[in-house]
């Protein structure tokens, strides 16, 4: 029997998200469609691929056998897509950039406006994600990440290192002692399921019994809380020409080993063969260099 790429992608979405509803959101189709197409696939295979329960969908032994080949199929589908698009000689169309919520809000969104002015035929689609998207499969074209790639299929284009700082509202700063310590500060931090996302682990390592005064699972909510005076936030001190006005001010504090952070520009190795992706990458490199020299 033949398993189409559409069927393999459906199978992978369920396997990797663990539920029909999450797979439907990833594929941007209705949940009844997911159920119907999976039933047809299982009928064709002759075996159940998932065990359904109130907790979601778990792979059966038959599903486990399909997982690795399906992942390889996804990688080759991404490679095939990039090879086809590399024939387009003009840098036009959509370039999908994935970045952390902070980078997406503070840098990538205004950078997208700059790209649109400079190249009217280019448009950025920003995917603000805590989790890393699979660049090899083509889930995004370019990524701004906190960790360098470890896969041989990915290319590290550039790394930008900047200092980190502690930021509070002007009103909160006025209420703090002149020589406030990390332990004395109220903190705004990530809530579950993102409690392992920086700076939470770093603050926990430096502050005994670390207990934030406010937590949220959304970066913009955290930023609003800090601006309202609920607590301090650790943020990159990345001065760039798109920097927006802010109500937060820095505190002069030593963050020790967490005093600097890195942003890595990453893509699939063949992604830069696509003119529009290569052009956006070049523009990002120019901005990184401007930040380094302070322009």
Phi, psi and omega in degrees: 000156177255133173253118182287163177296323178300319178291320179296320180294321176298313179302314180296319181299319179291315182298320186275332178267336178082008178202157180290321182293318179293322177296321179297320179294319180297317183274350180061046174226170180285152179297322176300326177293320177300312181298316182295315181291324177293319178301319179294321179294316180295324177296318180292321180286328181089014180210152171288134181261341181222148169262119180273140175206175178295339180275353180132215182233124180244144182294139169275178178297324177294321177294322178301322180293332181274345191297308182296313176301324180293322178295319177295322178297321180295319179296317180290329176295319176296319180294319178297319179297316180293322179297320179293321183283341180293344179284345179285116187278348184250140179282081180228156176109194184266134172243122183267119181246127176250139183206168176295159177305319179298309182295322180299316183284312188282326189238308190293319181299310177292330175297324179297323178295321177297317179298317181298324178288320184283324181227088183303338180278353181258143175221133178267137170248115186261127177248101181279112189222139166282314180284149178281132173279158182273102181291327180298325179278352181086022178290340173205161181268318181227150180226140170250111190233158178276347180236144177288158181289149176245348180275141178292343180279350183251152181243131173273110184279316181194161177229129177249124178249131181224159176285152172261156178217164175257126185238140178221168174287158178299322181295317179292320180301322181293336181269349185276155173299156181300321180244067182289146178256167177302322182292332183277346185280141164283143186239144169257126186214176181287142173262163173305145009269019185251026184293345178267002180277137176304143011264010184308306182298323181293318178293322178298325180286336182260342184238108178301132179065035183307123180220102182299152176276341180206137176226153177205160179260015183224128184298318182294327176293318177299316180298317178298322179295318179295318180294334178278356177093014181286336181175184182263152175232142170272126181220153176291138176266070185257090181283118179224169187285353177261006185303130182268157174299144180221152177271359182267148178233151182278151169253141178277098183223150179268117178265009176058229182293350179259019185285346179223154177221161183238145171240124183252128174271118189231148174206168170294149187301327182269358186295326183286355172286344179273120187307317183291324178291317179299320182293317178295321176299317179297320179292323176296319178299320177297319179292320176302318181292322177299319179295319181298320183267000174077034179254000000 
